[in-house]
Amino acid sequence: MSFLHSLDDFYVWMIKLIYDLCLATWFLGGTLHKLLVLLILSYISVDSYAHYYDTLPKGVNSFVSRYIKSDINSSYNQSKTLSPFTFEVNADIKMLEDINDPTLNDILDVFNSYPDAYSAISLGTHKFDAKADVNVDVYALAYGITDRITAYVGVPIYKANVNINYTRIKNDSLDEVSDILQDTNGDDLAQTIGNIVENLYEVDESLIQSGIVNALEYDELGDWQGEGLGDTELGIMYNFLREKKYGMMATFGLVAPTGYVDDPDLLQDIGFGDGQWDVFAEFGGGYELRDDITINAWTRYTYQFASTKKLRVPLASDTNLGAENASFEEKLGNKILFGTNVDYYINDWFKLQSGLVFDFISEAEYSSSDAQANRRLAKDTESYSQNIKMLAQFSSLKLFQKKKFVLPAQINLSLQKMMDGKNVPKTDLAEIEFRFYF
């Protein structure tokens, strides 16, 4: 009877194993939405009028419409290695031997008495592919309070599609193991075990889905689509230094938690916000090397306030998969963003820009009565990425100032590519932006 119970436990454990290895690591603890929010909203204040440090003239408004597209199918892990969101698991006996699980060890000890059956044990080979397509429309409105102070608000609207594909590359060996055990003459225990193994369900997509829903109580896994607001940024830009060849600016503001937050009962969704208030300060400046070349640099520090959230209690230290929900006080890591770029003005209406962007997020902190869960949730939450950005800008500002064009506006086309990272999905961005001044 105890062996029958162990086999039942083993089957539940098998389902957890496949999901743990193949599914729960896809979005790396929710860092996907954090990275997108950081990259999208932190640039609303950059290049607001002409140079980085320029603010709007008193009484002038600016409207910004930006469209961002990103396809995400790989990530940088803890060791900074780029890995695709493709996982293939060959759950053969060698893999099972490497796992230190009491229930599994007890079962393997029983099978070990029958070498032919033992060596034939396999739960099959399973492959999972995931891809996220994220499109974002960002709308921002700015107003020149004075010639040196500009206020702005920016709101992103996300549309995301997550596609998941499952393929069973190789069937399990339950029938083969059953036949070997049942053919063992004179051994009633072996034949009994063989009968039990013969009646186990085949390891396939429906069984895995059943394990997710029934054993772990997650919502059913499948393709996911979501659309809605992200977190809203509000800021004040202050141009405190303006000379003929150089200038500096400070920006202060906050980020309001208006975006959709990850559902702890759904594995495949993407949060459009992180569920807590942030405050930030940004400082930067620019210097004209020549009339047609300007170099800019800036840094932003964001403090994230703690908030209470319902999260899954991780089953182990190397997974985000959890069997139950609990309440945690979550203090997400503070952010540091540094960027620098060079502007090259081809003429009065066309500019090229190349730049580098580095962002860092410190380790998150979790507080609850479960100290082990706190440590597991915080593990591998420290992240960073290094990016290069190329931009082409078409602007009528100088032509408007010279009374040669009727409407002051800008069109920006840019590409941003992530070159290196740690604990972040590899996110390359293509953007088109329109800025109108009135």
C-alpha positions, 0 to 999 in steps of 0.5 A, spaced: 500 500 500 505 504 501 508 503 494 502 504 491 502 511 495 509 512 493 507 511 485 502 516 486 506 521 489 511 520 484 506 521 478 505 528 481 512 529 482 513 528 475 508 533 473 512 538 477 518 536 474 517 537 467 513 544 468 519 546 473 524 545 468 520 547 462 515 553 463 516 556 470 523 559 468 520 562 461 519 569 464 525 569 469 521 571 475 517 577 472 523 581 469 520 582 462 515 587 464 520 591 469 525 591 463 520 594 458 517 599 463 524 602 465 526 602 457 520 605 455 518 611 460 525 613 462 526 616 455 520 621 455 524 626 458 530 625 453 531 630 448 525 634 450 526 640 445 533 640 442 539 639 446 538 634 452 538 639 457 533 644 453 526 645 456 520 647 453 519 655 452 514 658 457 507 657 455 509 651 449 506 644 449 509 638 447 505 632 445 509 625 444 506 619 440 511 613 440 510 606 438 515 601 440 515 594 438 519 588 441 519 580 439 522 576 445 524 569 445 531 569 449 534 571 455 540 572 459 541 568 465 544 568 472 551 567 469 550 572 463 549 566 458 544 568 452 539 562 452 533 561 448 526 560 450 526 553 448 527 548 453 528 540 451 527 535 457 530 528 456 527 525 463 531 518 462 534 515 468 540 518 468 536 525 469 532 522 475 538 519 478 541 526 479 535 529 482 535 529 490 528 528 492 526 523 497 519 520 494 523 519 487 529 516 491 524 511 494 521 509 488 528 508 484 530 504 490 525 499 488 526 499 481 533 498 482 532 491 484 530 490 477 536 492 472 533 491 466 527 495 468 531 500 471 535 502 465 529 503 461 525 508 465 524 514 461 518 519 462 520 521 455 523 527 451 519 534 451 520 540 448 517 547 449 518 553 445 515 560 448 515 567 444 513 574 447 511 579 442 510 586 445 507 592 442 507 599 446 504 606 444 506 611 449 503 618 449 506 624 453 504 631 454 509 636 456 508 644 458 513 649 459 511 652 466 517 657 465 523 657 460 527 653 465 521 648 468 517 643 464 512 638 467 510 632 463 506 626 464 507 619 460 502 613 459 504 607 456 499 602 453 501 595 452 499 590 447 502 583 448 501 576 445 505 570 448 505 564 444 507 557 447 508 550 443 509 544 446 512 538 442 513 531 445 519 528 441 520 521 444 514 517 448 515 515 455 517 508 456 512 506 461 510 500 456 517 497 456 518 497 463 511 494 464 513 488 460 520 487 463 517 487 470 511 482 468 516 477 464 519 476 471 517 469 472 516 467 479 517 474 482 510 476 484 512 483 487 515 485 480 509 483 476 505 487 481 509 493 480 509 492 472 501 492 472 501 498 476 506 501 471 502 499 465 496 503 468 499 509 469 497 515 464 501 516 458 506 523 459 503 528 454 500 535 453 494 533 456 497 530 462 502 536 463 496 540 463 492 536 468 498 537 473 498 544 472 491 545 474 489 540 479 496 538 482 499 545 482 492 549 482 495 554 476 490 556 471 490 552 464 497 553 460 496 556 453 497 562 449 496 569 452 493 576 450 493 582 454 492 589 453 492 595 457 495 601 461 502 600 464 505 605 469 504 612 469 510 617 469 509 624 472 515 629 472 518 636 472 524 638 468 529 643 471 534 646 466 538 649 472 544 651 467 544 654 460 550 657 457 552 658 449 555 651 448 553 647 454 547 646 459 545 641 465 538 639 467 535 635 473 528 631 472 524 629 478 518 625 478 514 619 480 511 613 477 504 611 479 502 603 479 496 604 474 499 598 470 496 590 470 500 586 475 502 579 474 497 574 476 500 569 481 496 563 478 497 564 471 504 562 468 504 565 461 502 572 462 506 579 462 505 584 467 505 591 464 506 594 471 510 592 478 504 594 483 508 599 487 509 607 487 516 609 485 520 616 485 526 618 481 531 623 480 535 624 473 541 629 472 544 630 465 547 635 461 550 636 454 556 640 451 557 642 443 564 640 441 562 643 434 556 647 431 554 640 428 556 635 434 553 635 441 555 630 446 550 628 452 550 624 458 545 623 464 543 618 470 537 616 473 536 613 480 529 610 482 527 608 488 521 603 489 517 603 495 515 596 498 508 593 497 504 587 499 502 582 494 500 575 493 505 571 490 507 563 490 511 560 495 517 557 491 517 549 491 525 550 491 531 555 491 532 554 483 524 555 481 519 560 481 514 555 481 509 554 487 504 550 490 500 555 494 499 563 495 501 567 500 502 574 502 509 578 502 511 585 503 515 586 496 521 591 496 523 591 488 530 593 487 532 600 486 534 602 479 540 606 476 540 608 469 546 611 465 546 613 458 550 617 453 550 619 446 553 623 441 548 627 436 551 629 429 547 634 425 547 633 418 543 640 416 538 644 420 532 638 419 536 632 420 540 629 425 543 622 427 545 619 434 548 614 437 548 612 444 550 607 450 545 605 455 546 601 461 541 599 467 542 596 473 536 593 478 538 591 485 536 585 489 529 585 491 527 584 498 521 580 501 518 579 508 513 574 511 513 569 516 516 564 511 524 566 511 526 560 506 520 563 501 523 570 502 530 568 500 527 563 494 523 569 491 529 574 492 534 569 489 537 572 482 533 578 482 539 583 481 539 584 474 543 589 469 543 590 461 547 594 456 544 597 450 546 600 444 541 605 440 541 608 434 537 614 432 535 618 426 531 625 427 527 629 422 526 636 425 522 642 423 524 646 429 530 650 427 526 651 420 520 653 424 525 658 428 527 661 422 520 662 419 521 657 414 516 651 416 509 652 419 509 647 424 514 645 429 515 637 430 520 632 430 520 624 427 524 620 431 526 613 428 530 608 432 533 601 434 536 599 440 539 592 441 541 589 448 548 587 447 549 584 454 545 582 460 544 578 467 537 575 469 533 579 463 530 577 457 533 580 451 529 585 449 531 589 442 526 595 441 524 598 434 521 605 435 517 610 431 516 617 435 512 623 433 513 630 437 508 636 436 509 643 439 504 648 440 
